[in-house]
């Protein structure tokens, strides 16, 4: 049993090692790079290590054309589904696959299958680099370029260029959004990907759990990087008044309806008081004004003996 346990542990270690080695270097957690100014930063793109699918549907009478682009910038795409034809899916070891499907009369056919990027025969040639190495990699708008090659369609080489853009308005706790197709020209598929996972941190720093871009950009962050949000005392006071007022009117209306079968304005609790309230306020204001004016008139004269 002890020998079996050791063997199982070794197999698990080997599998984890192979999985880690299969990932592209820039997708390894804690991937480090150095700017032209000599500052070292790190990225964690491991959340992007999965298949993303982008659908582009277009009405092409008498049919509907759907272009499906599957992409994983970190590792090869999953194998084709069981019981499916090989020529209807990209070859194994593909990283970017582009398939065009045409639907007509409720029948769907695979029109084209284009392997855009593939690691067959070690031809992927991944290139990862910052576009503007002088800017701050932790700021929103900082871009990276990923180039993946090795694809082929109709014996013509294909490639993909993915632009990763730091977007600190997103949260690291949310699932990553899909990249966007920019163009497919001259056998090059261009994509743009805004994601918080492209926001670097200084080497050795832990990436924030939540989005903090608005905090930094708006200057509301404290020493601990957190924003203290809350209502002011006046806001709380008026909120309580509004809630109590709503409870008073709703409960009073229900009471009048149940007890007196009231309708319309009769539903208002203490109706006469609320109808007379504007006049009471008007009289109060007039009284205050008269008092102030009489004091001003009396303060400037002489008192007769």
Buried (B, 14 or more C-beta within 10 A) or exposed (E): EEEEEEEEEEEEEEEEEEEEEEBBEBBBBEBEBEBEEEBEBBBBBBBBBBEBEBEEEEEEEEBBBBBBBBBBBBBBBEEBEEEEEEEEBBBBBBBBBBBBBBBEEEEEEBEEBBBBBBBBEEBBEBEBEBEEBEBBBBBBEBBBEBBBBBBBBEEEEBBBBBBBBBBBEBBBEEEBEBBEBEEBEEBBBBBBBBBBBBBBBEEEEEBBEEBBBEBBEEEEBEEEEEEEEEEEEEEEEEEEEEEEEEEEBEEBBEEBEEEEEBEEEEBBBEBEEEEEEEEEEEEEEEEEEEEEEEEEEEEEEEEEE
